[in-house]
């Protein structure tokens, strides 16, 4: 059984900032190499970084 934990950040537009979500994940003990980020609209359910977490 794989108990690996990943962090996932998504913002809807390129102008939005990931900083607040990143800080929360780092404060929770996540390693930056285990955090994946998608910057794309909420209408698109194909999210490459999220799929890498599966």
TIVEXLUM-32892 format. One record per residue: residue number from 1; residue in one letter; x, z negated, y of N, C-alpha, C in turn. Coordinates in nm, 4 decimals. Example, Ala and Ser with C-alpha at 12.3 -4.5 7.8 and 13.67 -1.06 7.14 Angstrom:
<atoms>
1 / a / 1.3190 / -0.7800 / -0.5690 / 1.2300 / -0.7800 / -0.4500 / 1.3200 / -0.7800 / -0.3300;
2 / s / 1.2850 / -0.7080 / -0.2250 / 1.3670 / -0.7140 / -0.1060 / 1.2900 / -0.7870 / 0.0030;
</atoms>
This chain:
<atoms>
1 / x / 0.0844 / 0.0000 / -0.1184 / 0.0000 / 0.0000 / 0.0000 / 0.0886 / 0.0000 / 0.1244;
2 / x / 0.0581 / 0.0882 / 0.2194 / 0.1340 / 0.0991 / 0.3433 / 0.0691 / 0.0118 / 0.4504;
3 / x / 0.1406 / -0.0894 / 0.4972 / 0.0884 / -0.1784 / 0.5999 / 0.1506 / -0.1510 / 0.7356;
4 / x / 0.1988 / -0.0312 / 0.7557 / 0.2603 / 0.0071 / 0.8818 / 0.1552 / 0.0093 / 0.9916;
5 / x / 0.1900 / -0.0439 / 1.1073 / 0.0991 / -0.0460 / 1.2216 / 0.1531 / 0.0477 / 1.3286;
6 / x / 0.0649 / 0.1312 / 1.3815 / 0.1008 / 0.2246 / 1.4869 / 0.0187 / 0.1953 / 1.6113;
7 / x / 0.0770 / 0.2262 / 1.7265 / 0.0038 / 0.2174 / 1.8515 / -0.0372 / 0.3568 / 1.8935;
8 / x / -0.1519 / 0.3667 / 1.9580 / -0.2013 / 0.4973 / 2.0014 / -0.2546 / 0.4869 / 2.1432;
9 / x / -0.2076 / 0.5774 / 2.2268 / -0.2494 / 0.5834 / 2.3670 / -0.3079 / 0.7213 / 2.3920;
10 / x / -0.4237 / 0.7238 / 2.4602 / -0.4806 / 0.8526 / 2.4998 / -0.5332 / 0.8409 / 2.6415;
11 / x / -0.4980 / 0.9376 / 2.7218 / -0.5553 / 0.9515 / 2.8555 / -0.6204 / 1.0885 / 2.8634;
12 / x / -0.7225 / 1.0994 / 2.9475 / -0.8022 / 1.2218 / 2.9533 / -0.7401 / 1.3323 / 3.0371;
13 / x / -0.6609 / 1.2965 / 3.1359 / -0.6030 / 1.3993 / 3.2227 / -0.4543 / 1.3745 / 3.2387;
14 / x / -0.3826 / 1.4774 / 3.2755 / -0.2384 / 1.4665 / 3.2975 / -0.2079 / 1.3722 / 3.4136;
15 / x / -0.3033 / 1.3569 / 3.5061 / -0.2816 / 1.2721 / 3.6229 / -0.2937 / 1.1232 / 3.5906;
16 / x / -0.3630 / 1.0890 / 3.4824 / -0.3792 / 0.9485 / 3.4475 / -0.2476 / 0.8914 / 3.3960;
17 / x / -0.2313 / 0.7616 / 3.4144 / -0.1071 / 0.6943 / 3.3808 / -0.1224 / 0.6155 / 3.2506;
18 / x / -0.0248 / 0.6274 / 3.1636 / -0.0281 / 0.5561 / 3.0357 / 0.0302 / 0.4150 / 3.0470;
19 / x / 0.0839 / 0.3819 / 3.1619 / 0.1608 / 0.2581 / 3.1803 / 0.0879 / 0.1322 / 3.1328;
20 / x / -0.0372 / 0.1127 / 3.1746 / -0.1102 / -0.0098 / 3.1398 / -0.1271 / -0.0228 / 2.9879;
21 / x / -0.1608 / 0.0879 / 2.9213 / -0.1769 / 0.0847 / 2.7758 / -0.0420 / 0.0600 / 2.7070;
22 / x / 0.0634 / 0.1226 / 2.7582 / 0.1964 / 0.1045 / 2.7011 / 0.2398 / -0.0411 / 2.7120;
23 / x / 0.2196 / -0.1015 / 2.8273 / 0.2570 / -0.2421 / 2.8470 / 0.1820 / -0.3315 / 2.7487;
24 / x / 0.0532 / -0.3065 / 2.7305 / -0.0267 / -0.3873 / 2.6381 / 0.0260 / -0.3765 / 2.4953;
25 / x / 0.0617 / -0.2566 / 2.4519 / 0.1134 / -0.2384 / 2.3161 / 0.2510 / -0.3042 / 2.2996;
26 / x / 0.3360 / -0.2905 / 2.3992 / 0.4686 / -0.3528 / 2.3919 / 0.4561 / -0.5050 / 2.3931;
27 / x / 0.3640 / -0.5577 / 2.4741 / 0.3403 / -0.7022 / 2.4772 / 0.2867 / -0.7537 / 2.3437;
28 / x / 0.2181 / -0.6675 / 2.2707 / 0.1641 / -0.7044 / 2.1400 / 0.2693 / -0.6946 / 2.0302;
29 / x / 0.3909 / -0.6521 / 2.0678 / 0.5005 / -0.6475 / 1.9711 / 0.5270 / -0.5112 / 1.9103;
30 / x / 0.4621 / -0.4068 / 1.9601 / 0.4850 / -0.2725 / 1.9060 / 0.6230 / -0.2226 / 1.9455;
31 / x / 0.6835 / -0.1453 / 1.8577 / 0.8095 / -0.0778 / 1.8859 / 0.7761 / 0.0598 / 1.9435;
32 / x / 0.8477 / 0.1034 / 2.0442 / 0.8168 / 0.2313 / 2.1086 / 0.8186 / 0.3487 / 2.0110;
33 / x / 0.8986 / 0.3405 / 1.9057 / 0.9031 / 0.4512 / 1.8092 / 0.7741 / 0.4605 / 1.7269;
34 / x / 0.6921 / 0.3576 / 1.7313 / 0.5665 / 0.3561 / 1.6569 / 0.4444 / 0.3769 / 1.7464;
35 / x / 0.4677 / 0.4195 / 1.8703 / 0.3586 / 0.4440 / 1.9640 / 0.3447 / 0.5942 / 1.9855;
36 / x / 0.2237 / 0.6432 / 1.9677 / 0.1938 / 0.7851 / 1.9836 / 0.1024 / 0.8051 / 2.1036;
37 / x / 0.1221 / 0.9152 / 2.1746 / 0.0503 / 0.9391 / 2.2998 / -0.0097 / 1.0788 / 2.3009;
38 / x / -0.1377 / 1.0870 / 2.3378 / -0.2044 / 1.2145 / 2.3617 / -0.2548 / 1.2150 / 2.5049;
39 / x / -0.2329 / 1.3263 / 2.5735 / -0.2856 / 1.3459 / 2.7086 / -0.3741 / 1.4692 / 2.7041;
40 / x / -0.5034 / 1.4465 / 2.6785 / -0.5959 / 1.5588 / 2.6738 / -0.7392 / 1.5110 / 2.6888;
41 / x / -0.8255 / 1.6024 / 2.7153 / -0.9661 / 1.5744 / 2.7414 / -1.0325 / 1.5043 / 2.6236;
42 / x / -1.1303 / 1.4209 / 2.6551 / -1.2073 / 1.3528 / 2.5517 / -1.2981 / 1.4458 / 2.4746;
43 / x / -1.3258 / 1.5650 / 2.5287 / -1.4139 / 1.6589 / 2.4586 / -1.3446 / 1.7251 / 2.3404;
44 / x / -1.2116 / 1.7224 / 2.3379 / -1.1346 / 1.7837 / 2.2300 / -1.0991 / 1.6762 / 2.1277;
45 / x / -1.1510 / 1.6878 / 2.0075 / -1.1241 / 1.5864 / 1.9056 / -0.9995 / 1.6161 / 1.8231;
46 / x / -0.9324 / 1.7270 / 1.8499 / -0.8066 / 1.7559 / 1.7823 / -0.6955 / 1.6933 / 1.8657;
47 / x / -0.6454 / 1.5810 / 1.8174 / -0.5447 / 1.5053 / 1.8908 / -0.4204 / 1.4912 / 1.8024;
48 / x / -0.3187 / 1.5717 / 1.8295 / -0.2001 / 1.5769 / 1.7433 / -0.1313 / 1.4423 / 1.7216;
49 / x / -0.1146 / 1.3627 / 1.8247 / -0.0460 / 1.2344 / 1.8080 / -0.1284 / 1.1398 / 1.7224;
50 / x / -0.2587 / 1.1414 / 1.7394 / -0.3455 / 1.0562 / 1.6581 / -0.3382 / 1.0969 / 1.5102;
51 / x / -0.3348 / 1.2255 / 1.4859 / -0.3271 / 1.2736 / 1.3471 / -0.1969 / 1.2315 / 1.2802;
52 / x / -0.0878 / 1.2171 / 1.3561 / 0.0395 / 1.1733 / 1.2985 / 0.0341 / 1.0263 / 1.2550;
53 / x / -0.0600 / 0.9499 / 1.3070 / -0.0732 / 0.8089 / 1.2710 / -0.1395 / 0.7901 / 1.1356;
54 / x / -0.2055 / 0.8918 / 1.0856 / -0.2817 / 0.8790 / 0.9602 / -0.1933 / 0.8738 / 0.8396;
</atoms>
